[in-house]
Amino acid sequence: MSPSVYHLQLHLENQQFVSFKTADNIDKIMNNPMIRKTMLTEYFLMNRTNEYAKQLNLLYKEFPQYFVWSKSYKIWTRRQRGHVIGRLVTCHPTEGERYYLRLLLMNVRSPESYQDLRKIDGKYYDTFRESAEKRGLLHHNNNLVDCMTEAVCYQMPYSLRHLFATILVYCNPDNPKELWEQFEESMSEDFNKLPNMDPKKKRHSVLNHINDVLHTMGHDVNEYRLISENVVSSRVESEAKDVNFERNIVVTKEDLLLYKKLNTEQKKAYDIILQRVLTNESGAFFIDGPGGSGKTFLYRALLATVRSKGFIALATTTSGVAASILPGGRTAHSRFKIPINIDEQFSCNINNDDDHSTCNVVYNEIIQKALL
Ligand SMILES: Nc1ncnc2c1ncn2[C@@H]1O[C@H](COP(=O)(O)OP(=O)(O)OP(=O)(O)O)[C@@H](O)[C@H]1O
């Protein structure tokens, strides 16, 4: 490929990757000065010591146009020929200081050290973020526009929507609507290929996907006022999503064989419950026993058997911790969209039998509220 692209290393101070063989002596590795050298540390060194580099006053990404990196000697030497493009490896805004270091390197010419990047008018700031802020790099969405613009070049619309949601949550853009309008088209490209997608439907689908991502981070798209009306996913859509989620839960081989290990009491409960499920009769069962007596073990065996037979089984718990130990487990608040404040009138609907696959609910650790 011509011109070739230099991928410029990006790391916080003393956090460069070091590779070594398992048999190598760790003290020897630590005392080897070569191991600490990277494109970035040597870029700083060149800015301190090399007259030509000082005179050129370059950004990190411009450096490879004038200097060549030697992997064996870990030094930059003056370029004699050839044209290359320098690219700083990408960094997600959630990476914090590393992201702000990148932002500074993209904008500050000829820095001589990490400390130098944190210095403005003789004053040192504690973090790269503060330094970026004081330099005005965080104002007016500029860095976020750069981040999205760059991502548009190499990321699929699906990933762009994830990035956009992350930016909304973690980077507090001054004007989310402006950012949305600027990148809506790039984030919608995959939907263009679908048949019967009018612009309104397309926008709705894109915003709904962004909303799904935001929900996993505890936020909602309507907080950001990206469009004038509220984004509401249709009942059919959200049910389709739920069914899709449940259907994609992988039943492991190990779980499928759990029923063989059940003790007498577990087996008794397993048989009774399974019988009800298979005959499509309704029923509510309460499993009780001291901690560690095998309740969760029984639920896992039941979930695996029921799901492997093509039924939908909702593994529901009161707490997130309990949810994490059941395959496909979700908290009741997440699963049934229960609001924080509930009153006597509140009820939640579970659509049963849309496609003739009975919906079964396992509720682990009911401790506070009778919900169903
Ligand atoms: N029939 C069984 N055969 C083998 N191991 C079992 C069996 N039943 C339970 N166990 C094991 O015993 C341990 C405790 O079981 P489990 O977590 O299911 O108990 P529990 O009643 O749900 O506990 P808690 O109420 O504290 O959540 C687990 O390591 C589980 O794998």
The ligand as an SDF file (V2000), in Angstrom:
LIG
                    3D

 31 33  0  0  0  0  0  0  0  0999 V2000
  -27.3360  -32.1800   43.0040 N   0  0  0  0  0  0  0  0  0  0  0  0
  -26.1750  -31.5600   43.0840 C   0  0  0  0  0  0  0  0  0  0  0  0
  -25.0670  -32.1640   42.6430 N   0  0  0  0  0  0  0  0  0  0  0  0
  -23.8600  -31.5400   42.7110 C   0  0  0  0  0  0  0  0  0  0  0  0
  -23.6710  -30.3140   43.2340 N   0  0  0  0  0  0  0  0  0  0  0  0
  -24.7480  -29.6620   43.7020 C   0  0  0  0  0  0  0  0  0  0  0  0
  -26.0540  -30.2440   43.6490 C   0  0  0  0  0  0  0  0  0  0  0  0
  -26.9260  -29.3650   44.1800 N   0  0  0  0  0  0  0  0  0  0  0  0
  -26.1940  -28.2880   44.5380 C   0  0  0  0  0  0  0  0  0  0  0  0
  -24.8920  -28.4670   44.2520 N   0  0  0  0  0  0  0  0  0  0  0  0
  -23.7980  -27.5400   44.4980 C   0  0  0  0  0  0  0  0  0  0  0  0
  -23.9270  -26.9960   45.7950 O   0  0  0  0  0  0  0  0  0  0  0  0
  -23.5730  -25.6550   45.8490 C   0  0  0  0  0  0  0  0  0  0  0  0
  -24.7110  -24.8190   46.4030 C   0  0  0  0  0  0  0  0  0  0  0  0
  -25.8560  -24.9560   45.5400 O   0  0  0  0  0  0  0  0  0  0  0  0
  -26.7440  -23.7340   45.0940 P   0  0  0  0  0  0  0  0  0  0  0  0
  -25.9150  -22.5430   44.7990 O   0  0  0  0  0  0  0  0  0  0  0  0
  -27.6340  -24.2270   44.0360 O   0  0  0  0  0  0  0  0  0  0  0  0
  -27.5390  -23.4870   46.4390 O   0  0  0  0  0  0  0  0  0  0  0  0
  -28.6860  -22.4250   46.7660 P   0  0  0  0  0  0  0  0  0  0  0  0
  -29.7110  -23.1490   47.5470 O   0  0  0  0  0  0  0  0  0  0  0  0
  -29.1320  -21.7380   45.5170 O   0  0  0  0  0  0  0  0  0  0  0  0
  -27.8800  -21.4210   47.6770 O   0  0  0  0  0  0  0  0  0  0  0  0
  -28.2740  -19.9010   48.0660 P   0  0  0  0  0  0  0  0  0  0  0  0
  -29.6210  -19.9350   48.7110 O   0  0  0  0  0  0  0  0  0  0  0  0
  -27.1910  -19.5260   49.0120 O   0  0  0  0  0  0  0  0  0  0  0  0
  -28.2530  -19.1280   46.7820 O   0  0  0  0  0  0  0  0  0  0  0  0
  -23.1910  -25.2600   44.4440 C   0  0  0  0  0  0  0  0  0  0  0  0
  -21.7880  -25.3270   44.3150 O   0  0  0  0  0  0  0  0  0  0  0  0
  -23.8510  -26.3240   43.5900 C   0  0  0  0  0  0  0  0  0  0  0  0
  -23.1150  -26.5370   42.3780 O   0  0  0  0  0  0  0  0  0  0  0  0
  1  2  1  0
  2  3  1  0
  2  7  2  0
  3  4  2  0
  4  5  1  0
  5  6  2  0
  6  7  1  0
  6 10  1  0
  7  8  1  0
  8  9  2  0
  9 10  1  0
 10 11  1  0
 11 12  1  0
 11 30  1  0
 12 13  1  0
 13 14  1  0
 13 28  1  0
 14 15  1  0
 15 16  1  0
 16 17  2  0
 16 18  1  0
 16 19  1  0
 19 20  1  0
 20 21  2  0
 20 22  1  0
 20 23  1  0
 23 24  1  0
 24 25  2  0
 24 26  1  0
 24 27  1  0
 28 29  1  0
 28 30  1  0
 30 31  1  0
M  END
$$$$
